[in-house]
Amino acid sequence: MSTFDNREDAFEAKYAHDEALKFKAHARRNRMLGLWAAQKLGLTGEAADAYARSLIEADLEEAGDEDVYRKLKTDFDAKGLDVSEHRIRRTMDEFLIEAKEALKQGN
């Protein structure tokens, strides 16, 4: 195997590793976001956990965060809660940072 092949394999392995971490971070972020939203929606216990899981599943509908944002906004609006787009997106960003840090620390 040539040096070029070794380098190519290393890049592919790093890409796969980075993508796996990205997926885990987003799933963790969505769980935290789901529990945050569940509290606002008045859900507790199993209902809150189920809502958090539904948010993780919603993120699989399309690439990016729009599917998650739409679900949150729709659910907040249905309950008559006035949660701004800015607040939702800022919370999404904050939880993503927190999720990435937790993964880096091995939590």
N, C-alpha and C positions, 0 to 999 in steps of 0.2 A: 504494500500500500504506500502510495506516495505522500509526501508532506501535504500536498494540496488536498488529497482525499481525507487525511487526518484533520486538516483545518476545516474542511467542509462538514465532516461528521461532528466536530466540536461546535460549530455554529448551529447546526441542526439540533443538537442536544440542548444547547443554551436556549434556543428559540422555544423548544418544546417545554423546557423547565419554566421559562418566563411566562408562557401562555398558561401553564397550569397554575402558577402563582397568581396570575391576573384573575383567572376564573375563581380560585378560592377566595381571593380578596373581595371580589364582587359578591359572591355568595354570602360571605360573612357580613359585608356591608348591608346587603339586602335583609339579612336576618335582624341586624340591629335596627335598621330602618323600619322593618315590619313591626318590631316590638315597640318602637317609638310611636309609630302611627296607631298601633293597637291601643296604646294608652290614651291617645287623643280621641279615638273612636269609642272608648269606654269598654274595651275588651280586656279580659283578664284570663289567667290560667290557660286551659287548653285552647280556648277561643283565640287568645293572643298568639299562642304558638302556631295555631293553624293559619292565622292571618300572615304571620311572618313567613311560613312555608309557601303560602300563595303568592307572596311578593317575590320570593326566590324563583318560583315557577314562571311568574309573569315576565321576569327578565330574560327568559329563554325564547320569548316570542319573536324578538328581532334584535339585531345588533344595536349596541348603544344603550343609553339610559332612558330614552323616551318612553318605552313601554312601562318602565317602573314609575316614571313621573306621571304618566297618564292614569295608571291604576290608582296611585295615591290621590291625585287631584280629583278623580271621579268619585272615589270613596269618601273623601273629605266633603266634597260638594253634596253628595247624597245624604250625608249626616247633618248638613247645614253648617259645617265648620268653615270658618274663614281662615284658611292657611294659604299664605301667598306663595306664588311660584318661587320667589326669591328664597323664602324660608325652606321650602321643600328641597330646592337644589343645593342650598347651602348645607343643609343637614345631610344630604346625600354625599356631598364632598367631604364633610367633616368625618362621617362614618367610614368613608373609603380610606381616608388617611389613617384613622384608628385601626381599621382592619389590616392594612398593610403593615403597620407597626407591630401589631400582635403577631402576624405571620413571621416577620423578621425575628421576633424574639422567641419564636417557637411555641407560641400559645395557640 
